[in-house]
């Protein structure tokens, strides 16, 4: 990777990935670089990497296409950052990162880059992809390699999917629903006798089964919860706006009043959804 801060490519608007690599090298230069960037490590940058990935997902969920290039750029910077630190430590470099993903894509798509037939469904291709990943893992345990840093709901889906591939799964959705009812009943029944730690464990069990239901219904639980969060935020903003028209705030009103305003926006949402369905 180029290092000098005076490298002309840094100021070349058409410099592409080489420009970004040069900028990162300049920021990390131990003599002329940025003090904050010089101090960073894999551990301190990792949280930013996760945050930037979520911001990409948020822009996509909002269909904020004008924001997406910037958010993708922020995420790309994280990859370049880690590659630069790795090169400085003698582990690997940017070219190794690119080579690794290129080799993986070619190996896992023999129906595109080799002579395997393309005459199969997307589901069949997903199964083939997972089979190839399993071959790459070799004798490793079924659940090994599921990243600990994933959001908990996403990691739960991946753990359950891995277990399901070897037959450890409920065959019917109804069985999952029954388990949810069982876990919820146990949690409520024991709430006055359990320690806080035990309560948290029981609640975790309930969330894990709820995630399993999402997997069986082919729903992304992270996306579903993000959508629910957005809906709650929008509806509560309606409550605040309607109260503000009366010169009041939520803390100045009763639960019954706020519930009535909630029902108001909920009814409006249903009417809008019904109108769209008619169109």
PEFENGI-V518408 format. One record per backbone hydrogen bond with DSSP energy under -1.0 kcal/mol. CO is the residue of the C=O (numbers start at 1). NH is the residue of the N-H. Records with the same first field share a line. If there is no record, write none. Layout:
CO=NH / NH
This chain:
4=7
7=10
8=11
9=12
12=15
16=20
17=21
18=22
19=23
20=24
21=25
22=26
23=27
24=28
27=34
29=33
34=38
35=39
41=45
42=46
45=49
46=50
47=51
48=52
49=53
50=54
51=55
52=56
53=57
54=58
55=59
56=60
57=61
58=62
59=64
60=63
63=65
64=67 / 68
67=71
68=72
69=73
70=74
71=75
72=76
73=77
74=78
75=79
76=80
77=81
78=82
79=83
80=84
81=85
82=86
83=87
84=88
85=89
86=91
87=90
93=97
94=98
95=99
96=100
97=101
98=102
99=103
100=104
101=105
102=106
103=107
104=108
109=112 / 113
110=114 / 116
118=120
121=125
122=126
123=127
124=128
125=129
126=130
127=131
128=132
129=133
130=134
131=135
132=136
133=137
134=138
137=140
141=144
143=146
147=150
151=155
152=156
153=157
154=158
155=159
156=160
157=161
158=162
159=163
160=164
161=165
163=166 / 168
164=167
167=169
173=177
174=178
175=179
176=180
177=181
178=182
179=183
180=184
181=185
182=186
183=187
184=188
185=189
186=190
190=193 / 194
195=199
196=200
197=201
198=202
199=203
200=204
201=205
202=206
203=207
204=208
205=209
206=210
207=211
208=212
209=213
210=214
211=215
212=216
213=217
214=219
215=218
220=224
221=225
222=226
223=227
224=228
225=229
226=230
227=231
228=232
229=233
230=234
231=235
232=236
233=237
234=238
235=239
236=240
237=241
238=242
239=243
240=244
241=245
243=246 / 248
244=247
249=252
250=253
254=258
255=259
256=260
257=261
258=262
259=263
260=264
261=265
262=266
263=267
264=268
265=269
266=270
267=271
268=272
269=273
270=274
271=275
272=276
273=277
274=278
275=279
